[in-house]
Amino acid sequence: MIKKHYDMTLSPETNAERDLRRLRTVYRALGDETRLRIISLMAEHGPMPVNELSARVALSQPLISWHLRILRLAGLIDTRRQGREAICQLRTAAFEELHEAEARLIGGTSGIGVARSRARSEVADVG
């Protein structure tokens, strides 16, 4: 039996692929009603301690922390320590970046279609 080695080097990520990944991550983070409430509270009242968010959303501290972690990993909020409290703050720049990526997608200038067809042509033929 002859084994063939196929060089499966990864090409650098394009801006279009980065936009797609970013949009998917943010939409998933915002796809939950509780997380939307958290975003709304911070937009209305500014930076808030986790325990205050927990009380306003009527969730336990561990559950609110879980939702905050998802928002933080998506880049939508920042957290900082102030004494024993964790203060959460909305990253408004993240929403501006989201808007720009959406505009490229909707405007047809994202290059996603080009990146997709190029990716298909680069797949190794293993047949």
N, C-alpha and C positions, 0 to 999 in steps of 0.2 A: 504494500500500500504506500503510495507516494503522498506525502503531506506537502501542501502548498502554504507558504506564509504570505499573507496579504498585509501590506503596509497600510494600516488604518490610522494614519496621522490625522489629528483634528485640525481643521483650518481655523484661523482666528475668527472669533465671533464678530459678525458685522453689526453695524448700528441698527439695522432692521431686526436682526435676531435679538439684540439687546432690548429694543423697544417691545417686541413681542413678549419676552420673558418678564420685563418690568410691568407691562400692562396686565399680564396674567396674575402676577404676584399681588399687585395692588387690588385688582378686581376681586380676587379670592379673599383678601383681607377685609374688603368693604362689603363682601357678600353675606354679612351676618348682621342682623338687626341690633344686637347688643353692641357690636363694634361701631355701628353707625351712631348709636346713642352716645357712646363714649366720645367719638369725634365731635358730635354736635355740642356736647357739654363743654369740651375744651375750646371749641370755636367761640362759644357764647361767653364763657367765664374765664378763659385764659388758663395758664398752668394750674394744675390741681394735684393734691396729694392722692395717692392710691386709696387711702381709707375714705376720703371724701367721695371719690368716684364710686367706690364700692357702695357707699350709703345712698348716693343719688340714683344709681342704677339698680339698687336692691339685690346685689349679688354678694356672695361671700368673697372675702379677700383672695383666697386661692383661685377662685374662678375668674375674678376680675383681672388678676395678675396673668392668667393664661391668655385672656383676650388682649391684654396690653402687650404681651410678648409677641403675639401675631402682628399687631399693629407696628411694634418696634422693628421686627424683622422685615416688614414690608417698607420700612423707612418713613412711615407716616407720623410717628411720634418719637420724641426723645425723652429719656428719663435721666434724672440726676438725683443725687443724694443731697439731702439737706438735714443734717443731724441724723435722726433715726427714720425719717420719712423719705419716701421716693416720690419725687415730683414729676408729673408727666406734662409734656408740652407738645402741642400740635406743631408739626413741621409744615408750615404753609408752602414752603418752597417745593415740597414733594407733590402738592396738588398742582402747582404751576407746571412742574415737570410732566405730570400725568396729562394735563391739558395739552401740552405741546406734543406729546407722543400720540395722543388721540387725534390731534389736528393733522399730524403727518399721516396717520392711518386713514382717516376719513377723507383727507385731501388727495390721497393717492400718491403721496410723495415719500412714503416710508421705505420703499424699496423691498418690501416683504415678498411680493410676487417674484421679483428677480432673484432674491436670495433663495427662495423655495425651489425655483426651477434649476438654479445652479447647484443646489444641494443634491437634487435628484440625479443630475448628470455626473456628479462626483462619486456616487456610490459604486463601490467595486463590484464587478461582475463575478459572482462566485459560482455561476452555472456551468 
